[in-house]
Amino acid sequence: MPTMTIKAQILSISEEMTAAERKISAAVLADYPFGGLASIQELAERAKVSAPSITRFVAKLGCAGYQEFQRRLIDELKEGARSPIDLRATQDISARRGFLPAYFERVSSRLEQTAADIPEDVFEAVCELIADPKRSVYVMGGRVSDSLARFLTINLRLVRKGVFHIPADPEMWPDYIQTMTKRDVVVLLDFRRYQPSLLRFAETASRTARPQIVLVTDQWLSPISQFAQRIFALPIAVGTAWDTLVGSLALIEALVVKISEDEWESSRARFEAWDELRDGLRDKSAAPFRPGKAGSAS
């Protein structure tokens, strides 16, 4: 089971931190993970705390000392940048029961871990944000994860208005950012080998429009996390050259189902209106589909 990252640990204890610990965490997260790779004296000077305060802080994160804290950050840096070729070198799927059962078993374990790792209150809070009809919702992903972003957009549009998929072309982004307000929600999907353009978008949107950013990422945390108000950090490694996005897809489905169930009356009305419009737009002149004989293609 993947170990929680330093950043995830820091975020998980943010409510319990002392004033000195908040200064240290801010200094580390401001340029993560590089913010924690300076010497302890440099970090102390930047955070305006004492070196012993940093020693106590890293101990609170479960590190035996500052050296172990830095070693973990370096390991995260290497892990987050691993390519499919790197991952293939560590592949270990037993052929004893066949590839497919072994692979499904690994994916299932990641799905179970996803369910266990996501705090229920965070999930509920994101559902409330996305369901709020006073907020517009903007969705975008990376080169691969944008397929999940489109899936979320299509399904959300069935249950509410004001849902927009942001295109990959950066030349189109100013138009979307200009329409955003601080009440709106931006859902971004970004997984390891993180996409620099998505980070630039998040930074620009956060600085100018200040929307609520929800990030769906992996356990190593996309750099976008520094601009996100809500983060889903999902396990994706299954010991092959390909990371799994099954947990991400399940999360997206759960969001849509929960929102539609909680707002069922408005969802049902929208479903009915949608179907009525579809029927009206259907080409009446087209012959209805009937299964034909083999080879009778139209």
Residue frames as qw, qx, qy, qz and C-alpha x, y, z in Angstrom:
[[0.000, 0.889, 0.458, 0.000, 0.00, 0.00, 0.00],
 [0.407, 0.573, -0.049, 0.710, 1.51, 3.37, -0.98],
 [0.412, -0.398, -0.448, 0.687, 2.76, 5.52, 1.90],
 [0.050, 0.943, 0.326, -0.055, 1.12, 8.89, 2.50],
 [0.530, 0.520, -0.049, 0.667, 3.25, 11.68, 1.11],
 [0.339, -0.194, -0.365, 0.845, 4.81, 14.40, 3.24],
 [0.170, -0.151, -0.171, -0.959, 2.47, 16.96, 1.68],
 [0.579, -0.391, -0.582, -0.416, -0.58, 14.82, 2.38],
 [0.576, -0.355, -0.593, 0.438, 0.56, 14.38, 5.99],
 [0.166, -0.061, -0.175, 0.969, 1.05, 18.12, 6.39],
 [0.359, -0.244, -0.336, -0.836, -2.41, 18.84, 5.00],
 [0.616, -0.370, -0.682, -0.139, -3.97, 16.17, 7.22],
 [0.526, -0.453, -0.495, 0.522, -2.69, 17.81, 10.43],
 [0.195, 0.439, 0.105, 0.871, -3.12, 21.43, 9.35],
 [0.449, -0.709, -0.265, -0.475, -5.91, 22.05, 11.87],
 [0.802, -0.542, -0.188, 0.164, -3.72, 20.86, 14.76],
 [0.658, 0.318, -0.145, 0.667, -0.58, 22.88, 14.00],
 [0.378, -0.686, -0.207, 0.586, 1.05, 25.43, 16.28],
 [0.240, 0.937, -0.024, -0.253, 1.92, 28.87, 14.93],
 [0.206, -0.643, 0.654, 0.340, 5.55, 27.81, 14.33],
 [0.516, 0.084, 0.833, 0.182, 4.44, 24.62, 12.53],
 [0.478, 0.774, 0.396, -0.123, 2.19, 26.65, 10.25],
 [0.084, 0.886, -0.333, -0.312, 5.16, 28.81, 9.27],
 [0.342, -0.378, 0.817, 0.271, 7.26, 25.72, 8.52],
 [0.545, 0.373, 0.749, 0.047, 4.52, 24.02, 6.52],
 [0.377, 0.883, 0.145, -0.239, 3.93, 27.20, 4.52],
 [0.042, -0.768, 0.550, 0.325, 7.64, 27.40, 3.70],
 [0.417, -0.132, 0.878, 0.195, 7.76, 23.75, 2.66],
 [0.489, 0.535, 0.689, -0.027, 4.54, 23.79, 0.61],
 [0.208, 0.841, -0.038, -0.498, 5.32, 27.09, -1.12],
 [0.422, 0.635, -0.579, -0.288, 7.81, 25.28, -3.36],
 [0.777, -0.212, 0.561, -0.189, 7.04, 21.62, -2.74],
 [0.851, -0.456, -0.198, 0.170, 9.02, 19.37, -2.55],
 [0.587, 0.442, -0.206, 0.646, 12.05, 21.59, -3.10],
 [0.270, -0.780, 0.111, -0.554, 11.07, 23.81, -0.17],
 [0.817, -0.532, 0.183, -0.128, 12.06, 20.99, 2.17],
 [0.918, 0.197, -0.039, 0.343, 15.32, 20.13, 0.46],
 [0.156, 0.809, -0.307, 0.477, 17.27, 23.13, 1.77],
 [0.412, 0.108, -0.724, 0.543, 19.45, 22.77, 4.86],
 [0.374, -0.643, -0.648, 0.161, 17.67, 22.92, 8.19],
 [0.283, -0.445, -0.153, 0.836, 19.30, 26.31, 8.86],
 [0.021, -0.042, -0.443, -0.895, 18.06, 27.71, 5.53],
 [0.319, -0.505, -0.724, -0.344, 14.54, 26.44, 6.12],
 [0.389, -0.592, -0.519, 0.478, 14.55, 27.86, 9.65],
 [0.173, -0.295, 0.054, 0.938, 15.61, 31.25, 8.33],
 [0.147, -0.198, -0.592, -0.767, 12.99, 31.22, 5.58],
 [0.434, -0.554, -0.683, -0.197, 10.19, 30.17, 7.97],
 [0.103, -0.608, 0.280, -0.736, 11.49, 32.48, 10.72],
 [0.859, -0.464, -0.025, -0.216, 11.54, 29.70, 13.31],
 [0.320, -0.677, 0.662, -0.017, 14.28, 27.87, 15.20],
 [0.415, 0.332, -0.825, -0.193, 16.00, 24.69, 14.00],
 [0.111, 0.015, 0.920, -0.375, 14.62, 22.73, 17.00],
 [0.563, 0.343, 0.294, -0.692, 11.10, 23.75, 15.90],
 [0.615, 0.430, -0.498, -0.434, 11.77, 22.10, 12.53],
 [0.182, 0.226, -0.947, 0.135, 13.10, 18.98, 14.26],
 [0.336, 0.180, 0.731, -0.566, 9.90, 18.73, 16.30],
 [0.600, 0.432, -0.045, -0.672, 7.81, 19.35, 13.17],
 [0.533, 0.361, -0.710, -0.288, 9.37, 16.51, 11.14],
 [0.011, -0.078, 0.940, -0.331, 9.05, 14.22, 14.16],
 [0.508, 0.280, 0.439, -0.686, 5.32, 14.98, 14.17],
 [0.676, 0.452, -0.304, -0.495, 5.28, 13.70, 10.58],
 [0.979, -0.091, 0.175, -0.060, 6.83, 10.42, 11.68],
 [0.659, 0.614, -0.322, 0.290, 10.39, 11.14, 10.54],
 [0.809, -0.364, -0.228, 0.402, 13.32, 10.14, 12.75],
 [0.374, -0.557, 0.062, 0.738, 15.09, 13.37, 11.80],
 [0.316, 0.763, -0.079, -0.559, 15.50, 16.05, 9.17],
 [0.022, -0.409, 0.807, 0.426, 17.65, 13.74, 7.05],
 [0.253, 0.262, 0.931, 0.028, 14.86, 11.16, 6.84],
 [0.312, 0.732, 0.358, -0.488, 12.37, 13.94, 6.06],
 [0.213, 0.691, -0.412, -0.554, 14.52, 14.99, 3.07],
 [0.139, -0.166, 0.938, 0.270, 15.04, 11.40, 1.93],
 [0.347, 0.484, 0.782, -0.186, 11.27, 10.91, 1.78],
 [0.312, 0.789, 0.055, -0.526, 10.88, 14.11, -0.25],
 [0.067, 0.531, -0.702, -0.470, 13.52, 12.91, -2.73],
 [0.245, 0.107, 0.961, 0.076, 11.79, 9.54, -3.02],
 [0.375, 0.668, 0.523, -0.373, 8.49, 11.31, -3.75],
 [0.212, 0.741, -0.286, -0.570, 10.15, 13.45, -6.41],
 [0.029, -0.295, 0.887, 0.355, 11.48, 10.34, -8.15],
 [0.279, 0.309, 0.902, -0.113, 8.18, 8.46, -7.83],
 [0.344, 0.714, 0.345, -0.503, 6.04, 11.28, -9.19],
 [0.275, 0.710, -0.399, -0.511, 8.18, 11.59, -12.32],
 [0.460, -0.147, 0.858, 0.173, 8.34, 7.89, -13.20],
 [0.469, 0.345, -0.433, -0.689, 7.56, 7.08, -16.82],
 [0.940, 0.069, 0.025, -0.333, 5.83, 3.94, -18.16],
 [0.700, 0.441, -0.532, 0.182, 9.31, 2.61, -18.99],
 [0.034, -0.449, 0.680, -0.579, 10.41, 3.05, -15.37],
 [0.705, -0.149, 0.368, -0.587, 7.24, 1.40, -14.11],
 [0.897, 0.262, -0.284, -0.215, 7.62, -1.51, -16.54],
 [0.411, 0.479, -0.708, 0.318, 10.99, -2.32, -14.99],
 [0.206, -0.213, 0.738, -0.606, 9.27, -3.01, -11.65],
 [0.735, -0.032, -0.255, -0.628, 6.30, -4.92, -13.08],
 [0.001, 0.179, -0.954, 0.239, 5.42, -7.97, -11.07],
 [0.741, 0.016, 0.067, -0.668, 2.14, -9.61, -11.99],
 [0.442, -0.212, 0.871, -0.049, 2.02, -13.28, -11.21],
 [0.496, 0.220, -0.591, -0.597, 1.22, -15.56, -14.13],
 [0.093, -0.037, 0.965, -0.241, 0.21, -18.36, -11.77],
 [0.346, 0.488, 0.707, -0.377, -3.51, -17.56, -12.05],
 [0.395, 0.612, 0.516, 0.452, -3.33, -15.77, -15.38],
 [0.251, 0.143, -0.022, 0.957, -2.71, -12.12, -16.10],
 [0.285, -0.513, -0.348, -0.731, -6.34, -10.94, -16.06],
 [0.660, -0.616, -0.428, -0.032, -7.33, -12.28, -12.60],
 [0.626, -0.262, -0.231, 0.697, -4.07, -11.01, -11.11],
 [0.153, 0.246, 0.125, 0.949, -4.51, -7.58, -12.66],
 [0.425, -0.596, -0.404, -0.549, -8.15, -7.31, -11.59],
 [0.696, -0.507, -0.427, 0.276, -7.13, -8.26, -8.07],
 [0.454, -0.106, -0.115, 0.877, -4.62, -5.40, -7.96],
 [0.097, -0.377, -0.271, -0.880, -7.10, -2.90, -9.37],
 [0.570, -0.598, -0.506, -0.247, -9.71, -4.05, -6.87],
 [0.626, -0.406, -0.365, 0.557, -7.30, -3.48, -4.01],
 [0.221, 0.065, 0.036, 0.972, -6.67, 0.08, -5.24],
 [0.332, -0.501, -0.438, -0.668, -10.43, 0.65, -5.46],
 [0.654, -0.574, -0.483, 0.102, -10.86, -0.53, -1.87],
 [0.520, -0.231, -0.200, 0.797, -8.00, 1.71, -0.80],
 [0.017, 0.332, 0.248, 0.910, -9.59, 4.66, -2.60],
 [0.503, -0.614, -0.462, -0.395, -12.82, 4.15, -0.68],
 [0.695, -0.504, -0.368, 0.359, -10.91, 3.92, 2.60],
 [0.495, -0.071, -0.049, 0.864, -8.66, 6.93, 1.96],
 [0.034, -0.463, -0.279, -0.841, -11.28, 9.51, 0.93],
 [0.025, 0.181, 0.635, -0.751, -12.72, 11.28, 4.00],
 [0.085, 0.599, 0.788, 0.114, -16.51, 11.21, 3.89],
 [0.048, -0.817, -0.284, 0.499, -16.74, 14.87, 4.91],
 [0.123, -0.445, 0.455, 0.762, -14.52, 15.92, 1.99],
 [0.100, 0.231, 0.857, 0.450, -16.64, 13.89, -0.45],
 [0.001, -0.735, -0.661, 0.152, -19.85, 15.39, 0.95],
 [0.111, -0.727, -0.027, 0.677, -18.43, 18.92, 0.80],
 [0.101, -0.228, 0.629, 0.736, -17.44, 18.53, -2.86],
 [0.063, 0.459, 0.853, 0.242, -20.87, 17.12, -3.72],
 [0.040, -0.803, -0.453, 0.384, -22.50, 20.17, -2.11],
 [0.131, -0.566, 0.272, 0.767, -20.21, 22.53, -4.03],
 [0.070, -0.035, 0.770, 0.634, -20.88, 20.90, -7.39],
 [0.013, 0.540, 0.838, 0.076, -24.62, 20.54, -6.76],
 [0.037, -0.626, -0.309, 0.715, -25.13, 24.21, -5.84],
 [0.469, 0.658, 0.517, 0.283, -27.12, 25.70, -8.76],
 [0.024, -0.988, -0.014, 0.154, -25.75, 29.16, -7.94],
 [0.368, -0.629, 0.563, 0.391, -22.27, 27.99, -8.90],
 [0.747, 0.560, -0.286, -0.216, -21.04, 27.23, -12.41],
 [0.806, -0.344, 0.457, 0.150, -18.81, 24.17, -12.76],
 [0.477, 0.750, -0.425, -0.172, -15.76, 24.05, -15.04],
 [0.895, -0.227, 0.381, 0.052, -13.96, 20.77, -15.72],
 [0.538, 0.730, -0.417, -0.058, -10.63, 19.93, -17.38],
 [0.890, -0.332, 0.276, 0.147, -8.02, 17.17, -17.35],
 [0.230, -0.632, 0.585, 0.453, -4.64, 16.36, -18.82],
 [0.307, 0.378, -0.698, -0.525, -3.66, 14.55, -22.00],
 [0.289, -0.099, -0.948, -0.086, -5.07, 11.24, -20.73],
 [0.040, -0.356, -0.759, 0.544, -7.25, 12.29, -17.80],
 [0.283, 0.188, -0.078, -0.937, -9.27, 14.72, -19.93],
 [0.419, -0.154, -0.792, -0.418, -11.31, 11.70, -21.04],
 [0.305, -0.416, -0.769, 0.378, -12.45, 11.46, -17.41],
 [0.020, 0.310, 0.181, -0.933, -13.10, 15.20, -17.36],
 [0.359, 0.014, -0.502, -0.787, -15.37, 14.84, -20.40],
 [0.409, -0.287, -0.864, -0.060, -17.15, 11.90, -18.77],
 [0.181, -0.416, -0.586, 0.672, -17.81, 14.00, -15.66],
 [0.148, 0.219, -0.103, -0.959, -19.01, 16.95, -17.76],
 [0.381, -0.112, -0.704, -0.589, -21.43, 14.87, -19.84],
 [0.411, -0.389, -0.818, 0.101, -22.98, 13.23, -16.78],
 [0.136, -0.370, -0.428, 0.813, -23.19, 16.41, -14.70],
 [0.206, 0.066, -0.295, -0.931, -25.02, 18.13, -17.55],
 [0.386, -0.316, -0.806, -0.318, -27.77, 15.53, -17.17],
 [0.427, -0.558, -0.657, 0.273, -28.50, 16.64, -13.61],
 [0.190, -0.790, -0.218, 0.541, -27.77, 20.39, -13.58],
 [0.467, 0.849, 0.110, 0.223, -27.15, 23.46, -15.73],
 [0.079, -0.952, 0.283, -0.087, -24.02, 25.55, -15.90],
 [0.798, -0.338, 0.432, 0.250, -21.43, 22.81, -16.47],
 [0.478, 0.831, -0.241, -0.149, -18.57, 23.58, -18.88],
 [0.900, -0.081, 0.197, 0.380, -15.75, 21.46, -20.24],
 [0.040, -0.884, 0.279, 0.373, -12.64, 23.61, -20.76],
 [0.859, 0.502, -0.083, 0.059, -10.88, 22.76, -24.05],
 [0.839, -0.238, 0.072, 0.483, -7.21, 21.80, -24.18],
 [0.478, 0.559, 0.126, 0.666, -6.25, 24.83, -26.29],
 [0.390, -0.430, -0.350, 0.735, -4.73, 27.48, -23.95],
 [0.047, 0.132, 0.265, 0.954, -5.80, 30.19, -26.41],
 [0.406, -0.517, -0.570, -0.492, -9.40, 29.49, -25.34],
 [0.501, -0.349, -0.653, 0.447, -8.74, 29.67, -21.61],
 [0.069, -0.014, -0.203, 0.977, -8.99, 33.47, -21.09],
 [0.440, -0.280, -0.401, -0.753, -12.62, 33.35, -22.20],
 [0.683, -0.389, -0.617, -0.042, -13.46, 30.76, -19.53],
 [0.475, -0.194, -0.472, 0.717, -11.40, 32.37, -16.76],
 [0.054, -0.154, -0.012, -0.987, -13.05, 35.75, -17.41],
 [0.571, -0.370, -0.420, -0.601, -16.50, 34.24, -16.84],
 [0.627, -0.246, -0.683, 0.282, -15.53, 32.61, -13.52],
 [0.315, -0.761, 0.134, -0.551, -16.32, 34.05, -10.10],
 [0.000, -0.419, 0.798, -0.434, -15.05, 33.11, -6.67],
 [0.720, -0.052, 0.424, -0.547, -18.28, 31.16, -6.10],
 [0.827, 0.373, -0.291, -0.304, -17.69, 28.87, -9.08],
 [0.795, -0.348, 0.495, 0.039, -16.11, 25.43, -8.97],
 [0.501, 0.646, -0.540, -0.202, -13.21, 24.24, -11.12],
 [0.907, -0.216, 0.361, -0.033, -12.57, 20.48, -11.18],
 [0.359, 0.729, -0.567, -0.136, -9.09, 19.57, -12.46],
 [0.978, -0.122, 0.171, 0.018, -7.70, 16.06, -13.01],
 [0.344, 0.793, -0.493, 0.099, -3.92, 15.69, -13.05],
 [0.951, -0.285, 0.115, 0.043, -1.87, 12.56, -12.45],
 [0.566, -0.599, 0.374, 0.425, 1.83, 11.85, -12.26],
 [0.433, 0.113, 0.450, 0.773, 4.08, 13.19, -14.98],
 [0.079, 0.743, 0.483, -0.456, 1.89, 16.18, -14.24],
 [0.449, 0.616, 0.416, 0.495, 0.91, 18.52, -17.04],
 [0.331, -0.191, -0.136, 0.914, 2.61, 21.96, -16.78],
 [0.120, -0.321, -0.382, -0.858, -0.17, 23.68, -18.75],
 [0.510, -0.609, -0.582, -0.176, -2.77, 22.61, -16.17],
 [0.526, -0.438, -0.344, 0.643, -0.62, 24.10, -13.42],
 [0.155, 0.029, 0.139, 0.978, -0.42, 27.40, -15.31],
 [0.325, -0.488, -0.538, -0.606, -4.20, 27.37, -15.76],
 [0.577, -0.589, -0.545, 0.153, -4.80, 26.69, -12.05],
 [0.444, -0.292, -0.189, 0.826, -2.36, 29.41, -11.01],
 [0.009, 0.170, 0.282, 0.944, -3.89, 31.99, -13.35],
 [0.436, -0.536, -0.572, -0.441, -7.48, 31.13, -12.47],
 [0.588, -0.518, -0.497, 0.372, -6.66, 31.14, -8.75],
 [0.353, -0.194, -0.089, 0.911, -4.94, 34.52, -8.98],
 [0.098, -0.103, -0.296, -0.945, -7.57, 36.30, -11.09],
 [0.551, -0.336, -0.452, -0.615, -10.99, 34.66, -10.61],
 [0.157, -0.306, 0.747, -0.569, -10.32, 32.84, -7.30],
 [0.782, -0.136, -0.342, -0.503, -12.79, 29.96, -7.91],
 [0.733, -0.391, 0.509, -0.225, -13.10, 26.92, -5.67],
 [0.491, 0.497, -0.684, -0.208, -10.62, 24.41, -7.15],
 [0.884, -0.204, 0.368, -0.204, -11.23, 20.70, -6.65],
 [0.257, 0.620, -0.717, -0.188, -8.24, 18.56, -7.62],
 [0.976, -0.043, 0.172, -0.126, -8.38, 14.85, -8.47],
 [0.298, 0.738, -0.604, 0.040, -4.82, 13.54, -8.43],
 [0.832, 0.017, -0.540, 0.123, -2.60, 10.70, -7.18],
 [0.716, -0.634, -0.218, 0.195, -0.99, 10.08, -3.80],
 [0.614, -0.067, 0.012, 0.787, 2.11, 12.07, -4.83],
 [0.018, 0.830, 0.356, -0.430, -0.05, 15.15, -5.38],
 [0.482, 0.627, 0.287, 0.540, 0.01, 17.28, -8.50],
 [0.319, -0.023, -0.169, 0.932, 1.64, 20.72, -8.06],
 [0.253, -0.502, -0.385, -0.732, -1.87, 22.09, -8.59],
 [0.555, -0.511, -0.633, 0.172, -2.57, 21.06, -4.97],
 [0.329, -0.195, -0.275, 0.882, -1.08, 24.36, -3.77],
 [0.205, -0.055, -0.171, -0.962, -4.03, 26.17, -5.40],
 [0.477, -0.306, -0.734, -0.374, -6.78, 23.64, -4.58],
 [0.445, -0.410, 0.331, -0.724, -9.30, 23.99, -1.77],
 [0.873, -0.111, 0.367, -0.301, -10.35, 20.33, -1.96],
 [0.241, 0.550, -0.772, -0.206, -8.10, 17.43, -2.96],
 [0.966, -0.033, 0.163, -0.199, -8.81, 13.79, -3.78],
 [0.058, 0.654, -0.747, -0.099, -5.45, 11.96, -3.64],
 [0.941, 0.069, 0.078, -0.323, -6.03, 8.52, -5.14],
 [0.544, -0.390, 0.706, 0.232, -3.82, 5.40, -5.30],
 [0.674, 0.610, -0.141, -0.393, -3.01, 4.63, -8.95],
 [0.150, 0.567, -0.803, -0.106, 0.04, 2.31, -8.97],
 [0.936, -0.034, 0.149, -0.317, -0.66, -1.35, -9.74],
 [0.635, -0.415, 0.606, 0.237, 2.88, -2.58, -10.40],
 [0.691, 0.417, 0.489, 0.332, 2.77, -2.26, -14.19],
 [0.345, 0.067, 0.244, 0.904, 3.87, 0.28, -16.79],
 [0.202, -0.507, -0.414, -0.729, 0.33, 1.68, -16.68],
 [0.109, 0.034, 0.602, -0.790, -1.23, 3.40, -13.69],
 [0.040, -0.491, -0.858, -0.145, -4.89, 2.68, -13.10],
 [0.164, -0.141, 0.016, -0.976, -7.60, 5.34, -13.33],
 [0.401, -0.398, -0.799, -0.206, -10.35, 2.98, -12.16],
 [0.303, -0.480, -0.577, 0.587, -10.50, 4.68, -8.75],
 [0.007, 0.226, -0.065, -0.972, -10.84, 8.08, -10.43],
 [0.329, -0.181, -0.643, -0.667, -13.68, 6.85, -12.64],
 [0.414, -0.458, -0.779, 0.105, -15.45, 5.31, -9.64],
 [0.199, -0.397, -0.361, 0.820, -15.09, 8.58, -7.72],
 [0.158, 0.071, -0.307, -0.936, -16.57, 10.56, -10.62],
 [0.412, -0.317, -0.756, -0.398, -19.50, 8.15, -10.89],
 [0.376, -0.457, -0.690, 0.417, -20.05, 8.38, -7.12],
 [0.059, -0.256, -0.122, 0.957, -20.11, 12.18, -7.27],
 [0.309, -0.067, -0.481, -0.818, -22.71, 12.21, -10.05],
 [0.466, -0.359, -0.796, -0.143, -24.89, 9.55, -8.41],
 [0.307, -0.408, -0.581, 0.634, -24.77, 11.24, -4.99],
 [0.064, 0.191, -0.027, -0.979, -25.65, 14.64, -6.46],
 [0.396, -0.145, -0.600, -0.680, -28.50, 13.26, -8.55],
 [0.458, -0.391, -0.793, 0.090, -29.90, 11.30, -5.58],
 [0.227, -0.374, -0.449, 0.779, -29.67, 14.27, -3.20],
 [0.229, 0.367, -0.047, -0.900, -31.34, 16.54, -5.75],
 [0.302, 0.181, 0.914, 0.204, -33.67, 13.92, -7.19],
 [0.332, 0.733, 0.513, -0.297, -36.71, 16.10, -7.90],
 [0.202, 0.832, -0.226, -0.465, -34.73, 18.58, -9.98],
 [0.193, -0.360, 0.838, 0.363, -32.67, 15.77, -11.53],
 [0.401, 0.355, 0.844, 0.017, -35.79, 13.88, -12.58],
 [0.340, 0.832, 0.253, -0.359, -37.33, 17.01, -14.10],
 [0.061, 0.729, -0.505, -0.459, -34.14, 17.59, -16.05],
 [0.320, -0.087, 0.915, 0.230, -34.04, 13.95, -17.23],
 [0.424, 0.578, 0.685, -0.130, -37.62, 14.19, -18.46],
 [0.267, 0.877, -0.013, -0.398, -37.04, 17.50, -20.26],
 [0.140, -0.554, 0.713, 0.408, -33.85, 16.13, -21.79],
 [0.377, 0.130, 0.903, 0.162, -35.61, 13.03, -23.13],
 [0.397, 0.745, 0.472, -0.253, -38.47, 15.10, -24.50],
 [0.156, 0.840, -0.289, -0.432, -36.07, 17.36, -26.38],
 [0.251, -0.333, 0.848, 0.328, -34.14, 14.37, -27.70],
 [0.449, 0.415, 0.791, 0.005, -37.35, 12.88, -29.05],
 [0.328, 0.863, 0.217, -0.317, -38.22, 16.18, -30.71],
 [0.037, 0.778, -0.490, -0.393, -34.80, 16.45, -32.31],
 [0.576, -0.078, 0.792, 0.185, -34.80, 12.91, -33.64],
 [0.208, 0.270, -0.578, -0.741, -34.88, 12.57, -37.41],
 [0.681, 0.197, 0.490, -0.507, -38.44, 11.38, -38.02],
 [0.704, 0.536, -0.276, -0.374, -37.66, 10.48, -41.62],
 [0.134, 0.465, -0.874, 0.031, -35.04, 7.92, -40.60],
 [0.793, -0.138, -0.519, -0.289, -36.28, 4.37, -40.56],
 [0.653, -0.619, 0.335, -0.281, -36.39, 2.91, -37.04],
 [0.107, 0.513, -0.852, 0.002, -33.60, 0.49, -36.28],
 [0.934, -0.081, 0.137, -0.318, -34.48, -3.17, -36.63],
 [0.470, -0.444, 0.734, 0.210, -31.96, -5.98, -36.33],
 [0.712, 0.519, -0.236, -0.409, -31.35, -7.26, -39.82],
 [0.989, 0.079, 0.028, 0.123, -29.67, -10.21, -41.40],
 [0.622, -0.491, 0.303, 0.529, -25.95, -10.61, -41.26],
 [0.457, 0.042, 0.493, 0.739, -24.21, -8.45, -43.85],
 [0.125, 0.765, 0.525, 0.350, -27.16, -6.08, -44.39],
 [0.364, -0.400, -0.181, 0.822, -25.24, -2.95, -43.45],
 [0.252, 0.893, 0.368, -0.056, -26.79, 0.42, -44.27]]
